Amino acid sequence: MKKILSLILIALITFGMFSCSGSDKDKVVIAQQFGLGYAPLVVMKEMQLIEKYYPNAKIEWAQLGSGGAIREAMAAGQVDVGSMGVPPFLIAWAKEYDYKVMSPLCEMPLGMQTNNPDIKSLKDIKPGMKIATPSPGSIQHILLSMASKKELGDAKALDKNVIAMAHPDAASALINKVEIDAHFTSPPYIFKELDAEGIHQVVDANEAFGGPFTFLVTAATGKFKNRNPELFGAVEKALKEAIGIMENDPGSVADIVAPTLKLDTETYLKYCNWPGVKFDTNLRGALKFLDFMNKAGYVNRQTDNISDFMW
């Protein structure tokens, strides 16, 4: 009798372990941030595109305030797929974290705005003035460093002025003239700021970089890819389908995306057609970012081969 009970107990434990394992195999945790650039992720979620390619998928969606937070969550095994700016990804790559780019997402106009009429250039930024970016090492921070190198001769000249603040909070603070002196941001927050009274732009990101560049990428961990290649493939197909929708017909998903950005449909379409807004799957400028970040001391790993970043 005891032997039979033991066998039943072992069977139950084994079944439980396989059940958990099966559940984990079909699960994927996807993280994004705030802004228009993440619209393909919204489309994926609301149109259930992953489920279209992998019906058994169990998807958890998370929204974090910075690429750095997503990067570290992926490294800790808490997130399988995460979208972030190119520099946060490059920091992970330089640390040899086990993940690579699944697909680029978009190009976007980025810039630093201020509500202080006395700030005409970076030379007017004084000690104690606060410049909001999502986090140190964010694409906004690195672009500010590029501008600082060009204008001030020192890439890290304004690092002590940089504070971490999520874009929605920073845009509200800048428009209401509290807490911060400047905000380096992306759509739709840059558009809201430029439309607000008493705010002007100090740094244009394309000028700081020296041309167009990929803003966001979506990366996936090697652990996730190895755990379930079929689900990995489904996420990749869904992502590229969603990017295609945003590239070719953003109006068709206005009722899905606009509310997540707290925009009406007309404003959403205006922002989608703003010069410099482009959804596509081509990676541009990553090697230039990497070269600058190495020279400035933000990372210490080099490559001349863009395929080193991609699955």
Residue frames as qw, qx, qy, qz and C-alpha x, y, z in Angstrom:
[[0.000, 0.885, 0.466, 0.000, 0.00, 0.00, 0.00],
 [0.299, -0.802, 0.109, 0.506, 2.79, 2.39, 0.94],
 [0.429, -0.134, 0.599, 0.662, 4.55, 1.52, -2.31],
 [0.230, 0.624, 0.656, 0.357, 1.39, 2.28, -4.30],
 [0.131, -0.941, -0.250, 0.187, 0.93, 5.62, -2.49],
 [0.413, -0.583, 0.327, 0.618, 4.56, 6.48, -3.15],
 [0.383, 0.173, 0.672, 0.610, 4.16, 5.73, -6.86],
 [0.086, 0.822, 0.539, 0.162, 1.00, 7.87, -6.99],
 [0.281, -0.875, -0.037, 0.392, 2.80, 10.71, -5.20],
 [0.432, -0.317, 0.500, 0.680, 5.75, 10.51, -7.61],
 [0.297, 0.458, 0.690, 0.475, 3.35, 10.50, -10.56],
 [0.044, -0.915, -0.398, 0.044, 1.51, 13.54, -9.21],
 [0.355, -0.744, 0.178, 0.537, 4.77, 15.42, -8.60],
 [0.422, -0.060, 0.627, 0.652, 6.06, 14.50, -12.06],
 [0.198, 0.678, 0.638, 0.309, 2.77, 15.57, -13.66],
 [0.171, -0.930, -0.209, 0.251, 2.92, 18.83, -11.76],
 [0.406, -0.535, 0.369, 0.642, 6.47, 19.46, -12.88],
 [0.340, 0.205, 0.687, 0.609, 5.59, 18.79, -16.51],
 [0.060, 0.835, 0.541, 0.083, 2.49, 20.97, -16.22],
 [0.244, -0.866, 0.015, 0.437, 4.57, 23.87, -14.89],
 [0.426, -0.289, 0.548, 0.659, 7.21, 23.25, -17.52],
 [0.293, 0.490, 0.699, 0.431, 4.59, 23.22, -20.28],
 [0.050, -0.924, -0.361, 0.112, 3.08, 26.42, -18.97],
 [0.335, -0.727, 0.235, 0.552, 6.47, 28.14, -18.83],
 [0.466, 0.018, 0.651, 0.598, 7.28, 26.96, -22.33],
 [0.186, 0.648, 0.616, 0.406, 4.21, 28.71, -23.75],
 [0.228, -0.896, -0.273, 0.266, 4.69, 31.86, -21.70],
 [0.524, 0.329, 0.054, 0.784, 6.37, 35.05, -22.85],
 [0.242, -0.803, -0.301, 0.454, 6.82, 38.29, -20.89],
 [0.449, 0.515, 0.274, 0.676, 7.04, 41.39, -23.10],
 [0.293, -0.702, -0.274, 0.588, 8.05, 44.82, -21.82],
 [0.361, 0.616, 0.280, 0.642, 7.81, 48.25, -23.44],
 [0.231, -0.243, -0.293, 0.895, 8.03, 51.91, -22.44],
 [0.219, 0.745, 0.456, -0.434, 5.92, 55.00, -23.14],
 [0.035, 0.585, -0.299, -0.753, 5.46, 56.72, -26.47],
 [0.703, 0.534, -0.068, -0.465, 4.49, 56.57, -30.13],
 [0.262, 0.558, -0.771, -0.160, 7.53, 54.46, -31.03],
 [0.215, -0.098, 0.944, -0.230, 6.04, 51.51, -29.14],
 [0.645, 0.233, 0.020, -0.728, 2.84, 51.53, -31.21],
 [0.600, 0.227, -0.715, -0.277, 3.69, 48.19, -32.91],
 [0.133, 0.035, -0.906, 0.400, 3.68, 46.55, -29.47],
 [0.427, 0.207, 0.412, -0.778, 0.21, 47.99, -28.80],
 [0.662, 0.306, -0.364, -0.579, -0.97, 46.66, -32.16],
 [0.394, 0.195, -0.898, 0.034, 0.50, 43.23, -31.39],
 [0.081, 0.065, 0.802, -0.588, -1.29, 43.12, -28.07],
 [0.475, 0.299, 0.307, -0.769, -4.70, 44.44, -29.05],
 [0.686, 0.370, -0.367, -0.509, -4.92, 42.54, -32.36],
 [0.826, -0.260, 0.485, -0.117, -3.61, 39.36, -30.69],
 [0.604, 0.656, -0.413, -0.185, -1.07, 38.86, -33.45],
 [0.056, -0.465, 0.872, -0.139, 1.16, 36.55, -31.42],
 [0.603, 0.083, 0.698, -0.377, -1.81, 34.30, -30.71],
 [0.711, 0.569, -0.095, -0.403, -2.50, 34.28, -34.46],
 [0.531, 0.563, -0.633, -0.015, 0.81, 32.51, -35.03],
 [0.314, 0.111, -0.875, 0.352, 0.94, 30.59, -31.73],
 [0.525, -0.515, -0.384, -0.558, -2.57, 29.96, -30.32],
 [0.759, -0.437, -0.451, 0.173, -1.32, 28.52, -27.02],
 [0.375, 0.366, -0.286, 0.802, 0.75, 31.58, -26.15],
 [0.449, -0.768, -0.421, 0.178, 0.39, 32.93, -22.62],
 [0.410, 0.502, -0.021, 0.761, 1.50, 36.55, -22.80],
 [0.387, -0.748, -0.341, 0.418, 2.27, 38.94, -19.98],
 [0.350, 0.712, 0.115, 0.598, 2.65, 42.61, -20.93],
 [0.512, -0.610, -0.256, 0.548, 4.66, 45.03, -18.80],
 [0.281, 0.850, 0.088, 0.437, 5.34, 48.76, -19.10],
 [0.664, -0.450, -0.153, 0.576, 8.50, 50.17, -17.52],
 [0.009, 0.958, 0.101, -0.269, 9.85, 53.71, -17.39],
 [0.044, 0.820, -0.494, -0.286, 13.22, 53.23, -19.09],
 [0.804, 0.409, -0.425, -0.071, 15.24, 51.03, -21.39],
 [0.127, 0.493, -0.760, 0.405, 17.70, 50.51, -18.55],
 [0.596, -0.157, 0.556, -0.558, 14.96, 49.00, -16.39],
 [0.908, 0.287, -0.017, -0.304, 13.90, 46.68, -19.20],
 [0.533, 0.576, -0.608, 0.122, 17.52, 45.75, -19.92],
 [0.082, -0.391, 0.795, -0.457, 18.15, 44.68, -16.34],
 [0.754, 0.015, 0.389, -0.529, 14.80, 42.89, -16.07],
 [0.854, 0.406, -0.275, -0.173, 15.75, 40.85, -19.13],
 [0.336, 0.530, -0.723, 0.288, 19.16, 40.08, -17.64],
 [0.342, -0.255, 0.707, -0.564, 17.45, 38.91, -14.44],
 [0.067, -0.119, -0.972, -0.192, 15.17, 36.56, -16.38],
 [0.220, 0.448, 0.603, -0.622, 12.02, 38.52, -15.56],
 [0.516, 0.675, 0.024, -0.527, 11.38, 39.68, -19.13],
 [0.758, 0.112, 0.571, 0.295, 11.78, 37.65, -22.34],
 [0.411, 0.521, 0.409, 0.626, 11.23, 40.34, -24.96],
 [0.220, -0.761, -0.275, 0.545, 11.85, 44.05, -24.42],
 [0.435, 0.735, 0.242, 0.461, 11.82, 47.23, -26.48],
 [0.461, -0.727, -0.027, 0.508, 14.37, 49.95, -25.80],
 [0.278, 0.915, -0.226, -0.187, 16.54, 52.59, -27.41],
 [0.812, 0.445, -0.326, 0.188, 19.66, 51.49, -29.26],
 [0.138, 0.635, -0.585, 0.485, 22.16, 52.65, -26.56],
 [0.665, -0.382, 0.472, -0.435, 20.53, 50.68, -23.69],
 [0.980, 0.182, 0.025, -0.070, 20.70, 47.61, -25.92],
 [0.600, 0.614, -0.403, 0.318, 24.37, 48.32, -26.70],
 [0.276, -0.615, 0.572, -0.468, 25.13, 48.56, -22.98],
 [0.891, -0.129, 0.345, -0.266, 23.63, 45.08, -22.58],
 [0.876, 0.452, -0.133, 0.101, 25.60, 43.81, -25.58],
 [0.257, 0.717, -0.510, 0.400, 28.82, 45.28, -24.15],
 [0.495, -0.456, 0.598, -0.435, 28.12, 43.45, -20.87],
 [0.262, 0.179, -0.922, -0.224, 27.61, 40.26, -22.92],
 [0.569, 0.105, 0.541, -0.610, 24.06, 39.76, -21.71],
 [0.273, 0.072, 0.921, 0.269, 22.37, 36.87, -23.46],
 [0.436, 0.678, 0.556, -0.202, 20.07, 38.70, -25.80],
 [0.276, -0.062, 0.474, 0.834, 20.05, 40.23, -29.25],
 [0.356, 0.315, -0.011, -0.880, 17.81, 42.32, -31.48],
 [0.493, 0.359, 0.792, -0.034, 14.74, 40.59, -32.84],
 [0.352, 0.644, 0.472, 0.489, 13.78, 43.61, -34.96],
 [0.118, -0.038, -0.093, 0.988, 14.27, 47.38, -35.11],
 [0.134, 0.639, 0.701, -0.287, 11.04, 49.33, -34.60],
 [0.208, 0.913, 0.339, 0.090, 11.29, 52.88, -35.83],
 [0.398, 0.144, -0.062, 0.904, 13.02, 56.18, -36.43],
 [0.185, -0.852, -0.489, 0.033, 11.65, 59.23, -34.60],
 [0.201, 0.701, -0.137, 0.670, 12.44, 62.93, -34.15],
 [0.650, -0.535, -0.404, 0.358, 13.99, 63.38, -30.69],
 [0.262, 0.625, -0.096, 0.729, 15.12, 66.55, -28.99],
 [0.394, -0.352, -0.557, 0.641, 15.72, 68.49, -25.80],
 [0.087, -0.748, -0.334, -0.567, 13.25, 71.23, -24.90],
 [0.322, -0.164, -0.514, 0.778, 13.35, 73.85, -22.16],
 [0.110, -0.845, -0.509, -0.123, 10.90, 76.25, -20.54],
 [0.433, -0.680, -0.035, 0.591, 13.72, 78.64, -19.61],
 [0.479, 0.869, 0.114, 0.047, 14.04, 81.55, -22.07],
 [0.165, -0.874, 0.442, 0.118, 17.64, 82.10, -20.94],
 [0.635, -0.215, 0.705, 0.230, 18.73, 78.69, -22.20],
 [0.553, 0.684, -0.191, -0.436, 19.57, 79.21, -25.85],
 [0.680, 0.439, -0.587, 0.010, 22.25, 76.51, -26.11],
 [0.864, -0.262, -0.387, 0.184, 23.98, 73.89, -23.98],
 [0.426, 0.285, -0.327, 0.794, 26.45, 76.56, -22.89],
 [0.319, -0.488, 0.070, -0.809, 23.62, 78.12, -20.90],
 [0.824, -0.368, -0.417, -0.113, 23.03, 75.02, -18.76],
 [0.090, -0.696, 0.496, -0.512, 24.27, 75.85, -15.25],
 [0.273, 0.065, -0.904, 0.322, 25.20, 73.51, -12.38],
 [0.221, 0.203, 0.678, -0.671, 22.08, 72.44, -10.54],
 [0.586, 0.279, -0.177, -0.740, 19.80, 72.72, -13.58],
 [0.580, -0.016, 0.802, -0.141, 17.93, 69.47, -14.19],
 [0.447, 0.333, -0.568, -0.606, 17.66, 67.72, -17.55],
 [0.756, -0.020, 0.541, -0.368, 15.16, 64.85, -17.54],
 [0.468, 0.317, -0.738, -0.368, 15.84, 61.67, -19.51],
 [0.875, -0.228, -0.292, -0.310, 14.37, 58.20, -18.88],
 [0.848, -0.485, 0.117, 0.177, 17.65, 57.02, -17.30],
 [0.139, -0.744, 0.568, 0.323, 21.42, 57.32, -17.58],
 [0.303, -0.170, 0.879, 0.327, 22.50, 55.42, -20.69],
 [0.531, 0.606, 0.546, -0.231, 19.15, 56.00, -22.43],
 [0.544, 0.443, 0.409, 0.583, 19.22, 57.03, -26.07],
 [0.027, -0.956, -0.180, -0.231, 18.22, 60.53, -24.96],
 [0.559, -0.764, 0.205, 0.250, 21.17, 60.70, -22.57],
 [0.692, -0.083, 0.447, 0.560, 23.64, 59.47, -25.21],
 [0.366, 0.699, 0.377, 0.485, 22.31, 61.95, -27.78],
 [0.250, -0.967, -0.018, -0.039, 22.72, 64.71, -25.21],
 [0.677, -0.507, 0.342, 0.409, 26.31, 63.49, -24.72],
 [0.611, 0.334, 0.444, 0.564, 26.87, 63.66, -28.49],
 [0.098, 0.906, 0.228, 0.344, 25.58, 67.22, -28.53],
 [0.503, -0.844, 0.116, 0.144, 27.75, 68.06, -25.51],
 [0.737, -0.160, 0.374, 0.540, 30.83, 66.71, -27.27],
 [0.440, 0.570, 0.387, 0.576, 30.13, 68.87, -30.32],
 [0.065, -0.893, -0.179, -0.407, 29.18, 72.05, -28.49],
 [0.500, -0.838, 0.184, -0.123, 31.13, 71.86, -25.22],
 [0.389, 0.637, -0.656, 0.114, 34.02, 69.60, -26.17],
 [0.105, -0.238, 0.882, -0.393, 33.19, 67.10, -23.42],
 [0.459, -0.209, -0.760, -0.410, 30.72, 64.24, -23.86],
 [0.492, -0.442, -0.712, 0.235, 30.09, 64.03, -20.11],
 [0.122, 0.248, -0.169, 0.946, 29.90, 67.78, -19.45],
 [0.491, -0.282, -0.006, -0.824, 26.21, 67.64, -18.51],
 [0.555, -0.115, -0.824, -0.013, 26.02, 64.16, -16.95],
 [0.182, -0.175, -0.678, 0.691, 25.61, 65.68, -13.47],
 [0.343, 0.097, 0.037, -0.934, 22.58, 67.64, -14.73],
 [0.528, -0.045, -0.697, -0.483, 20.79, 64.51, -15.94],
 [0.433, -0.105, 0.689, -0.572, 18.02, 63.06, -13.79],
 [0.059, -0.133, -0.952, -0.269, 15.86, 59.99, -14.44],
 [0.417, 0.303, 0.416, -0.749, 12.17, 60.62, -15.07],
 [0.429, 0.365, 0.806, 0.182, 9.60, 58.78, -17.20],
 [0.156, 0.208, 0.426, 0.867, 8.53, 60.73, -20.27],
 [0.229, -0.704, -0.570, -0.356, 4.89, 61.36, -19.26],
 [0.500, -0.731, -0.296, 0.358, 5.97, 62.79, -15.89],
 [0.452, -0.270, 0.163, 0.834, 8.80, 64.85, -17.37],
 [0.095, 0.418, 0.510, 0.746, 6.61, 66.32, -20.13],
 [0.343, -0.792, -0.486, -0.136, 4.01, 67.33, -17.55],
 [0.546, -0.610, -0.133, 0.559, 6.70, 68.87, -15.34],
 [0.373, -0.022, 0.300, 0.877, 8.22, 70.85, -18.21],
 [0.051, -0.567, -0.537, -0.623, 4.88, 72.16, -19.48],
 [0.456, -0.805, -0.369, -0.091, 3.82, 73.12, -15.95],
 [0.254, 0.731, -0.325, 0.543, 7.27, 74.63, -15.23],
 [0.673, -0.631, 0.290, -0.255, 8.03, 72.58, -12.14],
 [0.904, -0.283, 0.305, 0.097, 10.88, 70.28, -11.02],
 [0.743, 0.035, 0.399, 0.536, 13.00, 70.32, -14.21],
 [0.005, 0.697, -0.175, -0.696, 14.64, 72.82, -16.55],
 [0.408, 0.457, -0.577, -0.540, 14.77, 70.69, -19.70],
 [0.802, 0.046, 0.553, -0.222, 13.54, 67.38, -21.08],
 [0.151, 0.405, -0.762, -0.482, 15.14, 65.22, -23.80],
 [0.605, 0.187, 0.661, -0.402, 12.30, 63.22, -25.23],
 [0.079, 0.021, 0.848, 0.523, 10.53, 61.52, -28.13],
 [0.458, -0.175, -0.356, -0.796, 7.03, 61.45, -29.70],
 [0.089, 0.786, 0.440, 0.425, 4.36, 62.19, -28.69],
 [0.460, -0.728, -0.268, 0.430, 5.88, 64.13, -25.77],
 [0.388, -0.171, 0.237, 0.874, 8.23, 66.19, -27.93],
 [0.013, 0.467, 0.554, 0.689, 5.25, 67.32, -30.02],
 [0.378, -0.783, -0.494, -0.001, 3.21, 68.23, -26.96],
 [0.497, -0.561, -0.086, 0.656, 6.10, 70.25, -25.58],
 [0.286, 0.007, 0.369, 0.884, 6.77, 72.09, -28.82],
 [0.132, -0.602, -0.584, -0.529, 3.07, 72.96, -29.06],
 [0.443, -0.714, -0.460, 0.288, 3.06, 74.34, -25.52],
 [0.090, 0.949, 0.006, 0.303, 3.49, 78.03, -24.80],
 [0.297, -0.872, 0.369, -0.126, 6.91, 79.16, -23.59],
 [0.804, -0.271, 0.497, 0.182, 8.83, 76.03, -24.58],
 [0.521, 0.757, -0.331, -0.213, 11.55, 75.91, -27.22],
 [0.982, 0.050, -0.007, 0.180, 14.01, 73.32, -28.49],
 [0.262, -0.848, 0.425, 0.178, 17.70, 73.47, -27.60],
 [0.227, -0.385, 0.849, 0.283, 18.99, 70.22, -29.14],
 [0.818, 0.328, -0.139, -0.451, 17.79, 68.47, -32.28],
 [0.807, -0.289, 0.513, 0.040, 18.77, 64.80, -32.11],
 [0.827, 0.475, 0.211, 0.215, 19.48, 64.34, -35.81],
 [0.251, 0.893, -0.255, 0.274, 21.85, 67.30, -35.71],
 [0.507, -0.675, 0.517, -0.141, 23.56, 65.89, -32.62],
 [0.860, -0.040, 0.502, 0.077, 23.90, 62.47, -34.22],
 [0.077, -0.490, 0.571, 0.654, 24.76, 63.72, -37.69],
 [0.380, 0.083, -0.696, -0.603, 21.85, 62.18, -39.58],
 [0.799, -0.224, -0.125, -0.545, 18.96, 59.72, -39.20],
 [0.089, 0.302, -0.911, 0.268, 19.20, 56.74, -36.86],
 [0.565, -0.353, -0.722, -0.189, 17.11, 53.90, -35.49],
 [0.358, -0.571, 0.259, -0.692, 15.38, 55.00, -32.30],
 [0.705, -0.293, 0.491, -0.420, 14.03, 51.75, -30.85],
 [0.436, 0.240, -0.845, -0.195, 14.73, 48.04, -31.16],
 [0.852, -0.308, 0.118, -0.408, 12.99, 44.99, -29.77],
 [0.202, 0.491, -0.840, 0.116, 15.35, 42.44, -28.25],
 [0.913, -0.229, -0.138, -0.308, 14.80, 38.87, -27.06],
 [0.448, -0.624, 0.635, -0.087, 16.79, 36.70, -24.70],
 [0.365, 0.355, -0.839, -0.193, 18.66, 33.61, -25.82],
 [0.198, 0.009, 0.894, -0.401, 16.97, 31.70, -23.03],
 [0.589, 0.417, 0.331, -0.608, 13.54, 32.46, -24.50],
 [0.537, 0.536, -0.482, -0.439, 14.68, 31.62, -28.04],
 [0.221, 0.275, -0.935, 0.024, 16.04, 28.26, -26.90],
 [0.344, 0.084, 0.761, -0.544, 13.09, 27.49, -24.61],
 [0.540, 0.532, 0.629, -0.173, 10.52, 27.72, -27.38],
 [0.240, -0.170, 0.500, 0.815, 11.81, 28.52, -30.90],
 [0.058, 0.518, 0.752, 0.404, 8.27, 28.27, -32.29],
 [0.183, -0.864, -0.419, 0.210, 6.92, 30.89, -29.89],
 [0.340, -0.525, 0.212, 0.750, 10.00, 33.05, -30.55],
 [0.204, 0.126, 0.662, 0.710, 9.19, 32.84, -34.27],
 [0.046, -0.722, -0.673, -0.152, 5.56, 33.76, -33.61],
 [0.255, -0.809, -0.181, 0.498, 6.57, 36.87, -31.67],
 [0.308, -0.322, 0.430, 0.785, 8.96, 37.84, -34.46],
 [0.119, 0.377, 0.733, 0.554, 6.31, 37.39, -37.17],
 [0.144, -0.813, -0.559, 0.075, 3.72, 39.28, -35.12],
 [0.314, -0.677, 0.001, 0.666, 6.14, 42.12, -34.47],
 [0.224, -0.141, 0.540, 0.799, 7.04, 42.55, -38.11],
 [0.023, 0.574, 0.737, 0.356, 3.38, 42.39, -39.12],
 [0.218, -0.841, -0.397, 0.295, 2.57, 45.12, -36.59],
 [0.299, -0.505, 0.230, 0.776, 5.46, 47.28, -37.80],
 [0.181, 0.192, 0.696, 0.668, 4.17, 46.86, -41.36],
 [0.071, -0.763, -0.638, -0.083, 0.72, 48.05, -40.29],
 [0.267, -0.815, -0.137, 0.495, 2.18, 51.14, -38.63],
 [0.328, -0.298, 0.455, 0.772, 4.40, 51.82, -41.63],
 [0.078, 0.194, 0.725, 0.656, 1.75, 51.41, -44.32],
 [0.330, -0.550, -0.504, -0.579, -1.60, 52.22, -42.72],
 [0.178, -0.003, -0.655, 0.734, -1.39, 53.74, -39.21],
 [0.435, -0.111, 0.003, -0.894, -4.92, 55.08, -39.58],
 [0.694, -0.129, -0.622, -0.339, -6.34, 51.54, -39.60],
 [0.629, -0.276, -0.641, 0.344, -5.28, 51.09, -35.95],
 [0.002, 0.475, -0.155, 0.866, -5.98, 54.63, -34.71],
 [0.671, -0.515, -0.118, -0.521, -8.79, 53.44, -32.44],
 [0.908, -0.218, -0.291, 0.210, -6.33, 50.99, -30.82],
 [0.640, 0.107, -0.217, 0.730, -3.19, 53.11, -30.48],
 [0.001, -0.616, -0.029, -0.787, -4.48, 56.66, -29.92],
 [0.638, -0.688, -0.139, -0.315, -6.13, 55.96, -26.53],
 [0.863, -0.263, -0.177, 0.393, -2.93, 54.40, -25.16],
 [0.468, 0.180, -0.039, 0.864, -1.14, 57.67, -25.93],
 [0.056, -0.672, -0.495, 0.548, -4.04, 59.73, -24.54],
 [0.010, -0.246, 0.371, 0.895, -4.55, 61.30, -27.96],
 [0.654, 0.494, 0.316, -0.478, -7.59, 61.87, -30.12],
 [0.800, 0.292, 0.463, 0.244, -7.54, 60.26, -33.57],
 [0.408, 0.897, 0.045, 0.165, -6.79, 63.50, -35.42],
 [0.217, -0.872, 0.439, -0.026, -3.76, 64.29, -33.26],
 [0.777, -0.222, 0.574, 0.133, -2.54, 60.70, -33.47],
 [0.737, 0.525, 0.343, 0.252, -2.62, 60.81, -37.29],
 [0.152, 0.968, -0.154, 0.124, -0.91, 64.21, -37.26],
 [0.460, -0.700, 0.545, 0.043, 1.90, 62.75, -35.16],
 [0.828, 0.061, 0.529, 0.173, 2.21, 59.63, -37.34],
 [0.612, 0.675, 0.251, 0.327, 2.71, 61.88, -40.37],
 [0.232, -0.936, 0.177, 0.195, 5.13, 64.24, -38.64],
 [0.589, 0.684, -0.418, 0.100, 8.44, 64.55, -40.55],
 [0.074, 0.551, -0.770, 0.313, 10.94, 62.01, -39.24],
 [0.684, -0.124, 0.579, -0.427, 8.40, 59.50, -37.92],
 [0.612, 0.392, -0.599, -0.335, 9.11, 56.22, -39.64],
 [0.798, -0.246, 0.505, -0.220, 8.29, 52.63, -38.67],
 [0.753, 0.487, -0.418, -0.145, 10.53, 50.04, -40.34],
 [0.944, -0.306, 0.113, 0.057, 12.78, 47.04, -39.69],
 [0.692, 0.518, -0.201, 0.462, 16.13, 48.43, -40.87],
 [0.641, -0.649, -0.120, 0.392, 18.81, 49.03, -38.24],
 [0.440, 0.736, -0.011, 0.515, 20.59, 52.36, -38.81],
 [0.040, -0.820, 0.266, -0.504, 23.33, 54.07, -36.84],
 [0.870, -0.489, -0.052, -0.030, 24.01, 51.34, -34.27],
 [0.823, 0.069, -0.095, 0.555, 27.74, 51.11, -35.06],
 [0.184, 0.617, -0.080, 0.761, 28.08, 54.90, -34.83],
 [0.608, -0.693, 0.011, -0.387, 26.37, 54.87, -31.42],
 [0.938, -0.272, -0.067, 0.205, 28.69, 52.08, -30.30],
 [0.634, 0.350, -0.116, 0.680, 31.82, 53.88, -31.49],
 [0.105, -0.699, 0.097, -0.700, 30.83, 57.07, -29.66],
 [0.763, -0.588, -0.013, -0.269, 29.90, 55.21, -26.47],
 [0.901, -0.063, -0.124, 0.410, 33.28, 53.45, -26.46],
 [0.427, 0.458, -0.114, 0.771, 35.20, 56.70, -26.96],
 [0.304, -0.663, 0.059, -0.681, 33.14, 58.47, -24.28],
 [0.076, 0.269, -0.836, 0.471, 33.64, 55.63, -21.80],
 [0.693, -0.109, 0.178, -0.690, 30.04, 54.44, -21.52],
 [0.987, 0.042, 0.110, -0.109, 30.90, 50.94, -22.82],
 [0.167, -0.677, 0.685, 0.210, 34.04, 48.91, -23.49],
 [0.623, 0.095, 0.761, 0.152, 33.36, 46.51, -26.34],
 [0.278, 0.572, -0.301, -0.710, 33.61, 47.04, -30.09],
 [0.618, 0.221, 0.727, 0.202, 32.58, 45.41, -33.36],
 [0.118, 0.351, -0.388, -0.844, 32.42, 46.40, -37.01],
 [0.185, -0.133, -0.891, -0.393, 29.74, 43.82, -37.81],
 [0.478, -0.168, 0.106, -0.856, 26.12, 44.82, -37.28],
 [0.764, -0.088, -0.563, -0.301, 25.08, 41.16, -37.46],
 [0.355, 0.085, -0.762, 0.535, 26.68, 40.71, -34.01],
 [0.267, -0.028, 0.395, -0.878, 23.63, 42.52, -32.60],
 [0.673, 0.097, -0.185, -0.709, 20.95, 40.51, -34.42],
 [0.688, -0.035, 0.706, -0.166, 19.33, 37.12, -34.00]]
